[in-house]
Amino acid sequence: LYILSRNVISYSFSIFMLIYMSLRHFLYLLLSLHYGIGILIFFFFFFQAEDGIRDAQESRGLGDVYKRQVLPHPEECGGPEEFAKSVFELNEQDGAVSRERFVALAHLLFDLARSEGSGPDNDVKHMVRDFAGPFGDSEKIMEAAKEIVDKVSAEVVPFVAGEVFEWMDRDSSKGICKDEIDMAITACMSGPEAAFGMVFSAVDKDGNGSLSTEEMSDYFTNLIKMAGKCAHVVVNVFASTFKDDIADGVSGELFRELDANGDDFLDKEETHMMKDGLEMLKQQLAMADQMGPPADMIMGVLQREIKACKEAGDVCPDKFFALFEKLFYQNLATIKETASNPEMVPIPYEKIQPFVESAEEALKSGFAPNIRPITDAYFAILDANSDGIVQNSELMALMGIFDQDTSPEDSFNGMFAMVDSAGNGKISKDEGIAFIKKLFDFGVGCAKGGIDLYQVLIAAVAKTFIKFFLDGLADGEELTKEKFDEIAVAFAENGPEVLLAPMLE
């Protein structure tokens, strides 16, 4: 809980890997064939539907789709050109297919793909099953997977269809004419170059044939926002569907393993292995000074936080957040100081300074709105009796684990008291379930806050990186179509490292 909530260790050791992975993430989103091929598949499905839609009699009752007169049946068409012509004639108005109509067709085609087993439902179902573990009911897993795909598709399909529409609508006439459809068919049949062209056109909003820092960072930010929306959908659906099942299941497992006398309560004797683990942890902490500079830095941070918590007294939710915020800013300063220490980071600070400063400002600006739900959930865990005040003894229940002045016995008693809300020296099944639900809420809060803070961080760093990117690969100029194609081919053949290497020279 402490490491997850404070992120001291992960921030200290991972901030530069985060920057590096952000660079990789950006390159993947901007140039990866996943995005280009995704749109390309959409086109082939749209224009060559005989490969993606089975005969109406084999389509599990989907023949009614064709009766709606928005799509011709593929077998009634001689080829993709004739199919596209029929689609156009069925959906045009005043000589063009509108954006709204095009997005509606995209939704229809996506639904057809799902019903034919070509959608993401099975992959999402496996993901949900992995998340839920042994406590996920099969029927609930299927329902959750369907809800996730429904909600994600409501975000993603219009986004992708809108980008495809803008690529096809060459004259920006607010509609796709027959000639533009013919050009799209020709482009799609030309191979992967069409995917690169679509990505370039989607980013080149002013249509001047080159990509500026603003265009690339704005487009990247939009992709991150879309990914964030989808991630929130997954977290929200999973939380609402499985919270009770997981709490009941985990609590049941714990009582089956630990309730030696079968009285449906856990006493301190039955949970003694926790005390043994705390003693081992204290011994390891005592040896931290032998582990070198990184461990020294981490222990310094821990001691500073322990001291601040001891001096905080009793805290309400607002005071708890203020304490958390104060420690966060102190730790951020420590990270920045570490970044400039050549013994800790073997990269000249001036090379990474713009990224560190962009990340610092983003984390500061995004902290309050995105972290408060996490601190509130953390507060609920510590506030065992739910009186709205965390006594200092409760505050130190977790911090005391890392305090050499706090004995393993005292740390054990503090942690036991977090679950024993009645204070009678034993934990009932109801108390166990309630505590696990608090942990679950804390995990959900961390996931949501992490998603939102990550979006703020990446959006801020993106512009700095893109300037770095253009300086390294385009001599500081805007990225032309020719250079873009060259980079895209290299990326497709060798991965993102081939692009990062010359920029880091």
Phi, psi and omega in degrees: 000315183296310182297319181296318185283322185270331179057028182297307185293314182294321177296318186294317185267343192246359186297324181282326172295326177298316178298315180298315180293330176295321177297314178299315182300317180299313182297320178299313183293323185282317189246344187302144178291346177303314181288312181298313181292327177302315177291321181299317178299320177304316180296311181298323177293324182289317187259345179233053191293346178295341177273344187244344181237125181286172175305146185302326181287343179256008189258029174054043175084012183275004179301335179298334179301318183287335179287345180285353177062039170245338177226134171283157174283132184305323184289347177272358182246147183280348183176180183297325180295316180291323178297314180297321178298318180293320177300316180299313184295328180282340188238355181283154173218122184059038173083012180206154174266122184286164178300316181299318180292321181296317178295320178298320177295322179298317177299317181297314180295323177296317178297322177297316179300318179297316182292335178270003179084011182259003180273185184274006188303314183295318179297318179294321179299318178295321179298314180296320179297320178296319179296315186286334180065211184286355185260006182266120176290137185302317181294319178293324178298316180295318179295318180294318179298317179296318180296320179297312181296319178301312185286321178294318180296329178295336177268315190281316185300313177298325180296308181296315180298323178295320177294319179295319180300315181295326178292321181285324184280074188298326183266007179051046183266009181069021177191152180262121180267174183298318180298322180292325176295317179298319179296321179295319178299313179300316181296317182294329180279356183275351177108196185300339179303329179297322179297315178299319180297321179294317179298314181299313181297324180295324182278326184282076187292328181272357174065028182267006176084009176212159185251126179266169177302318182295316181298315183292318181290322178296316181293317179299318179299321178297320178296318180296319178298319178296316178298322179296318178299317180294320179296320177297322178302312181299313182296314183296314181294316180298315183296315183290333184273320193245000183304307183295318182297317181292317179299314179296318183292314180295315179299318179299318179297316180299316181291324178296325182278325191252337185282081188296323183267000174067027182265008180067023173225151173249121177258180184293328179293322181287344180247026185296335182298336175295320179295321178298319179295322178294323178296319178296319180297318179299321180295320179293320178297326180293337180263007185297331182291352178264003187260002175095182186304315181302316180294322178300316180297315181295317180295326176297318177297314181299314181296322177297319181288321177299315180299316181297321181290321178299322183276352186286337183072206176280144186228144169267174181304320180293317180292325178296316178296319179298320177296314179300317181295318179300314180294324179299313181294323177295318180292325178296319177295323178295319179298316180296320178296320179296323182298331181267004180266110183297338178287335181264322183233108185280042177229131178308129186300326182298337180284329183253357184304315180301323180289317180298317182291321176297317179296319180299312180296321180295316180295322179294315182289329183266357187295301189302308184291336187257341183260338182304317177299329179290315181294326177296318179292323177296318178301318181297326178294316183287330184277077188301319183269004174056039179266004178083003178228129174263110176295157183300327177296324176290320179299324182274000182302319178267319180298329181296340178301326184262004183264120181293339180277352178259124183288157175304325179297313179294320178297317178299313181298322179295319179290321178299320182294334178297328182267324181281075185293334179281343179069028183257011175083010176210155185250122177275169178297321179296320178294321178298315180296317181298319180292319179296324176295324175297317177298320179298314179298322177297316178297319178296318178298319178297318181297312181293313179297321178296319178300312184290319180293323178298319179297317178298316182297311184292321178299322181288319182286333186303314183296320177297316180295317183297322175297318176299318179299311181291325177296321184280326187246347181228020178055033177081357180271173172293153184276115181282166179298319181297314179294322178300313180298321179297315180294319182297318179296316179298320179296314182297326184275325190237356180085176187292337182299328180295337178270326181288327185303307181294334180286334183266358179294000000 
